[in-house]
């Protein structure tokens, strides 16, 4: 893996001072005097070159930017986002551009998102790409698309009711059914169009799975299963052949998308947000992997995707609260699996900042980036999310006294009084977290007083090269 020794890199050539002697030639005209050479006075010394950037070892430091909060909805939001990423030494933004079958980008077959602000021609994805790529150091942009989840209000839902997933009792969900061939073709094209039309560094799949083991019963999907398996009966949810078939529908979508993406734009990376519900595998064996919810319940066989190179990197969502001893244990189990299963160099560990206090998120990042006892490192981390960086900045908590009552320290309720509204205070905490990532800081906690935080990204880092499959 990469050395942790800082790497000193020269600044870009456009930064370097040009100090030069000005030579002025006399006009030829009527004069016969020789050309005069003008030497600079001592006060005309060359402009100093900027100091070179001192980099840490290459390491992915990604930030999910969800579409349910501020982030890329206006030019001002994009400018703040890129500035915040720069001061936090973040080097990759995973920006949500298709949350509900809509588009935060202008060149799209699906409807434009209704909460975009600014001029009619403002293109959120194009603008964040432009600013992030122009930053020094350069920041990658990965377009994050919800894959099979599109919501009940989407245009695709209204147009294609027969594409939607149903449970064993016939109840319809807001997920497209991966077992419907038209769903595969339609969704594949949505992803490919983004890669074709925008200078993204990557495509990021979310909700690339089933809703659960009871799902997959849309009439078209059942007909396709019966055709493929040469049976006439409707399978039970726990039927192993039906479970394998559903798992294959998801895997085949990922495999085919990756293959087409590499033919079109070989340098664009395909990644996925990966399920880590509950406890992790006890070992890296396929038998232990088969016992996970990812494999057996939502049919997301991401271990196979990584082994076979169907994704360029994976982002397991290790969303666990550090203040819970049980979830601490789960976090450690999944970390061990991610680091020691043979594909650590293609893993960004996803950290759920929205479920934690700021100092606990920073501690989880340090755990994720540390080597395993066998000496294996992951490629980096991804933090969820820009709009909810802690329990203080998470509207789910500050809008619900019942939910907040489960926290060990009460940030907003009980006997606490504060002149700011919870939303204003939440935004302040989200803003401060960008500082806490990069340098030591303090924040005020009503129960503990001043709490010190220890930075994790003290120098910039370039994104690492991915291993060749």
C-alpha positions, 0 to 999 in steps of 0.5 A: 500500500502507499507510504504514509510519508508526506510527498512534496510536489511542485506547484503547477507551472502556471504558478511559478514566478517568471522573474525576467530582465526586460529588454526594450528595443529602440524604435528604428525610425530616424534614430541611429542610436543602438538599442538600450538595455534596461536593467531592473532596479533593486525594487523591481525584484521578481515575483516570488513563487508560491510554496509547493503543496505538501501532500499526504500519501494518495488517499480517497477522501470522498464526501456524499452530497445528497439532493435532499439538502443544500449542495448543488441546487444553485450556483451559490451552493455549488461555489460554497460546496467546492470551497468547503471541500477544498478547506476540508482537504476533500478530493472527491465529491459524490453528488446526487443528481438523480434522487427520484427519477429526476435530474440535477443536470440539463442534458437528460431524458428525465424531468429537471428537478423542481428545486433547482435555483438560478437561471433557466440554463443553470446546470448543477452537474456541469457547474460543480464539475467545472469548479471542482476540476479547476480547484487546486488540488483538483477535486473529482466529481462522481455523479450519484444516481439512485438506480432502481428507486425512483419514487411514486411521483416520478415521470417513469412511475406514472408512465410505466406501472408495469415496471414497478416492484411488487411484494408477494401480496401484490403491493406496489413499491417505489422501486423499479423491478430489476427483473423486468428487461425494460427496466434494465435497458432504461436504467442502463441508458440513464447512466450511460447518457450521464457519462456520454454528456458530462466530464464526470470522473465516475458514476455512483450507483445507489439503491442497486438492489431489491427492497427485500426478500419479499419483493420481485413479484411484478407480473413481468418479472415473474413471467421472465423468471418462469421463462428463464427457469422453464417453470410455470409456478409462482415461486415463494420468496425463500425459493433458492432458485428465485433468490439466485435469479433475483441476485443475478438480475442485479449483478448482470445490470452492474456487469453490463453497465461497467462493460459499456462504460469502459468501452465508451470512457475507459477512465470513468470509474463505476462505484456503488453504495453497498449494503452493510446491514447489521453484523458483518461476515465472520470471515472472508469466506463465501459461506460467511458472505452468504449469511449477510443481508446484502447477499441473502435479503436485498440480493446485492452480491457486491463481494462478487462484483469486486472480485470479478471487477464489475465495479472499479471501487465499492463504498460499503455503507458502514453506518454505525453509531459509535456511541452504541457498543453493539454498533461499534462491534458491527463497524469493526466486523465490516472493517475487518471484512473490507480490509482482509478479503483481498479487495481492500485497494478498491474499497472506500469505507463509508462512514455515517457522520449523520449518526454520530457526534463529530469527534466520533466520526473523526475516530471512525475515519481514523479506524477505517484508514488504519491498517488491519493487523495483517497490514491491509489498507482500504483505498480511502473513506467516504463521508455521509453526508455534506448536509448532515455531518453529525447528530447536531446537523441531522434534521431527523434528530433536531425535528424529532424529540422522540428520535433525539431522546435515544441519543446519549447526549441531548443536543436540542431537547430537555432542559437545553435552551439556545437562542438559535433555532435547531436548523440554524444551529445544525447548519453551523455544525455542518459548516464547522465539520469541514474545519474539523476534518482538516485542523484541530477545533473545538465545539460546544456541547450542552452536556459536556461543555467544550469538546476538542476534535482531532483532525484527520485530513491535515494535508491535501492528498491526491486520489490514488490510482486504481489497481488494474483488474 
